[in-house]
């Protein structure tokens, strides 16, 4: 609870991985920072919970890859301060079909930032990773410095370090109203606060917060099925023998990716999922079953039959997560088009966890009125034409 009359430098709304990274960065710089979370911590209602996320340099887009060297460096700082192993570098294998545009670009971009990434033929993949069988026409890009990050542990470390740096973290406190001004007034279910700037990182609830402020972001809110499947030969899928992986065109389909991890979270189970979910009207409908999710699970089972000889295509565990997906699957990192001290971080589209520390730095620099040191042009709000006709500025 903040003392009456306190004016914070920044109030961060939403304590998922992006908000917690932002708050940690601000507090580490000595800024008076308040972090508000509507649910009791820890919770599994949003997009930042769970055991694991892929972490890698390799993206087909150069501007994404350019963020990763700093993100890895910052994760290393969080890891060292926590005293716990947060990242497991088991490697990342990206598998693609002709014309191999994704694999070619991944190799180019990873090598451009000074990291190792090599092309592998189908024969080389099948010999190197015996738990995987890919077709003769497929190629892969393997980056040994990629791997997985332990999501729950990483999020907890960010929040604990934020408090250690002097930040105030209030959970079970939903924001009801944000009144713009040179000093912003924030009303919650428990209290009222004042801050020079506000950063909004509330995941799929973002438009509920932004609409009263005159902005709506085009978002698809998707219910994701996080799937775990039994293995018959566990030795083939251990982290020291098997990488994290992404199929860019599973079964020849270009409308989704299939991704997964070695056996790491649940004994005898491997995590293999579709990077796509069923659209839901709002995040509070997250747990309502949908036939569309069943279709995506069936697709994963077909991929397992085709490519994973030591995995049974019989779903054992299905957990739930939410994606907030923009039309181009790129983030929104921008200032409010009218109120320059209100900052928006949204639309992380299922691939923002790995970049969270550098995203937090970017949002912090915006909140403090500083020059942003990274290329944020692809993430500007003004690229959307359907948000009340206003323009953003960076």
N, C-alpha and C positions, 0 to 999 in steps of 0.2 A: 504494500500500500504506500502510495506516494504522499509526502507531507503536503498539507494544504498550501496553495500559493506557489508551488514549485512549477517552473517552466522548463520543460525538457528541451534539450537540443533537438532530439528526434524521438517520435513515438512510432514504433513498428507494430503494425496490426497484422497478426497471423504468425504463429511460431512453428510453421513447417520448416523445412530445410532452408528455403530461400530467406524467409524472415529471420530465422535464427542465425544464419550466416551474416545477414545484414546487421543485426543487433550486435553480434559478437565483434564484427569489424569496427563498428562505431564505438563500442565500449573499450576496445583495445586501444583506440586513439584518445581515450579520455573524455569522450562525449557523454553527456548526461542522457541516458537512453532508457526508454520504457518499452518493454515487449509485452503485448497483450495477446492472449489466446482464448478463444471462445469455449474450448473443451478442456476438461481436466487432463493434465499431462501425466504419463504418455497416453496417446489415444491412436485409434486406427480409422478415424473417420475421413481422412483426407487422402493425400498423395505421397506423404513422406515416410510412412511406416513400412515395416517389413524387414526381412533379414538381409536382403542383398540388392545391389544395383550394379549393372555393368559400368566400368570406368575405363576410358580409353582416350587416346588422341584421335583415332581414326574417324573422320566424317567425310562424306562427299563434298561438304561445303567448307571451303577454306576458312571462312570467318568463324566457324565453330571450332575447327582444329586449332586456330590461333589462340583461343581462350584456354586451351587445355594445359600448356606448360605452366602457366601461372596457377591454374586450378590444382594441378598435382603438387606444386610447391606449397600452396596454402594448406591443402589436405595434410601434407607432411608435417607442417607446423602444428596443426590441430592434433594429429596423431601423437607427435612427440610430447606435447603438453599433457595429453590425456594419459600417457603411459600405457596405452592399449593398442594392439594391432587392429587397425581399421580397414586397411587395404590388403588384399591378397593378390599378388601379381602372378596369376596363372596363365596370362596371355589372352588375347582376343582374336578369334578367327572370323572373318567376314567372308561369306560364300555368296557367289553371284553367278547368274546365267548370262549367256551372250546378250548384248554386246559388251558385257563386263564394265559398264560405265562406272558403277559404284566402286568396285574393287580397284579399278585403275586410278580413280580420283582419290580414294582413301590412301593408297600407296604414295601417290604424289604428295598429298597434303601432310602425311605423317613424316615422310622423309624431309619435307621442307622445314619442319620445326625441329629437325635434328634427331628424330627418333627412328629406331629400326622398324621397318615394315617390309615384308618380303612376299612376293607372289608365289603361291603354291598351286601345282596342278592337282587334278583329282587323285592321281596315283600317289602323289606326295602326301596329300591330306590323309588318304586312307591308310598309308603305311605309318604315318607319324601318330595319328590318333585312331587307334583300333576300335574305339567305340563309335566311330562315325563312318558311314559309307556314303560318299557323294558320287554323283553321276559323272561319266567321262567328259561331258561337255561343260562341267562346272569348274570354276577357278576360285581360289581363295586369296585373301590378304591376311597375313598373320603378323600381329604386333606383340612381341613378348613382354613389353612393359605395361600392357593393359591387364585387366583382371576384374575383380569384384570389390565393392566397398560394402562393409557391414552397416546397413542403413540405420537400424535402430541405435546401434552403438555410436555411430557418427553423429546422429541428431542429438543424442543425449550429451555427447561431448561438447558440441557447439553451445548448447543451452547452459551447461555447467560452467563453461569457460566464460560465457557472457556474464554470468553472475559473479564469477571470480574477478572479472575486470571491473566490477562495480555497477553492472546493469541491474535493473529491476524487472523481474519476470512475474507477471500476474496471469495465471491460468484460470479457467472457469469464469471468464469475464468477457462477455460478448460486447462488441462495439455496436451501439445503437444509432449514433449520429456523429457526423464530422462537420463542424462549422468552419469554413475557410476564413482566412484572415492572415495578417502578418504574424499573429499568434493564433494557432489553430486550437479550437475547442473540441475535445473528444469526450462524448458521453457514452458510458458503458452501463451494463446492468448493475454495477456496484458503485460507480464513482464517476467523477468528471476530472479531466486532465487538460493541461495546456502544453503545447509544444510548438517550437519554431517551424518544424517540418514533420510531415507524416509520410511513412512508407507503407503502402498497402500491398500485402503479400498473403492473400487469404484464399488462394487456390480457386476451386470451383465456385466459391461464394463471391467472387470479385464483383460481378455485376450488381449484386444486392447492395454492395457498399458504394459502387461508382454511380449507379443510376441517379440517386438524389443529387449527385455532384455534376450531372449533365453529360455523363459519358457511359456508353455501353460498348463492350468489346465483343465482336463476333466469336463465340466460343461454342464448341461441341463438348458437352459434358458426357464422358464415356465411363461406363462401368466395366472394369477390367477383371478378367478371371486370371488369377495367379495360380498356375497349375503345377502340381507335383506328381510324378509318375514313378512307379517301382522299377528298379534296375535288377537285372538277373546276374550281371557281372560287375559288382561294385568297383573292383580294381581298375576297370577300364575308365571309370568316370571320376576318379579321385582328382583333387586340384593339382596334384603334382604330375598328372598324366593327361589331363583333359582341360581344354580352355573354356572360357566363356565364348559364346558364338552368336552369330547373326546370319540368318538366311535372308538375303535381299529379295529373292523371288521364289518363295517356297512353292513347290509343285508348279512352277512356271507362273505363279501369280505375282503381279506387280502392285496389287492393292494393299498388301500388308507385309510386314516382316515377321519372322519367327525368331525368337531369341531364347537364350538359356545359359545355364551355369553348370559347372561340375557338381557332383554330390557334395554338399557343404552344410546345408541347413538342417535337413531331417535325415537321419540315418536310412540308407537304402532307397532314398527318393531323389530324383533329379528334377530340377525346375526348368520347364520348357513351356513357353507362353506365346500367344499371339500378341503382337504390338498393335492391337486394335480391339475396341470393345463396343458394346451396345450403347447407343445414345440414350440418355435418360433426361427427363425434363429439368431436374434439379438435383443437387448432391444429396438432398435428404431422402431421395428415392434409391439410394445406392444399393440397398439389399433386396430390392424387388427383383425376382428372377425374370430373365428374358430369354426368349427362344434364340435371339441373335447371338448371345453369349454361347449358347450350346453349339451353334454352328461354328464359331471360332474354335471352340474346344475340339470339335470333330476334325477341323482342319489340322490342328496340332497333332491329333492322333494319327492322321494320315501321313504327316511328315515323319513322325516317329517310326511308323511302319516302313517308310521308304529309306530312312537315313540312320536309324539308331538300332543296330542289331541287338544290343544288350539292354534295351528298355522295353517294358511292356506297355502297349498303348491302352492302358486301363487306368483311368484317372483315379488317384488315391486321395488327394487333398486339393480343394479349390478355395483360395482365399480371394478377398476382394480389395480392389484399389480403384481410385478415380483418376482419369486423365482429363485435363483441361486443354483442349486442342484448338488452336487457331486454324483458319483456313489454309495457311501455308506451313503449319506446324513449327513456326518460329515463335520465340518469346516476345513478350511486350516488356520493354525496359525503357521507361519514358517518364517525363514530367506530365502532369495534367495540363491540357492545352490552355487552360485559363488560369489555374492556380499553380504557380510554378514551385511552390513549396509542398505540393502533394505529389508523391512519386508512386508510380505503378509498376509492380513486377507481377506478371501474370502469363497465362497461356504456355506453361512449360512443356506441354504436349508429350509427357512421358519420357523426356530425356534431359531434364534439367538438373537432376540430383548431382551428377558428377561435376557440374560447373558451378554449384552453389556458392563456394567461397568467392570466386571471382564475380559472380552475379551480385553477391552481397557487397563487395567493394564498389561495383558500379552504381548500385542503388544508393549506397552511402555517399558517394561523391556527388550524385545528383541532389541528395537531400541536404548536403552541406553547401551547395552552390559552387562546387569545385568543377574544374574541367575534368571530364571523364577521359581516362587514359586509354580505354579500349575502344575498338570499333563497334559502335552501337547503332550505326545507321540501319542495318537489317532489322532491328528490333523496334523501330519507331512506331508509334501509335498511328501516325498519319497515313500509313500504308493501307489502312482500311478506309473505305469510302462510305461506310454505313454507320458511323457513330456520330450522328447529329450534325454532320457537316463541319465540325470544328477541326482545327489543325493543331498538331503538336509541334514543339520546338525542342531541339537538343543543343 
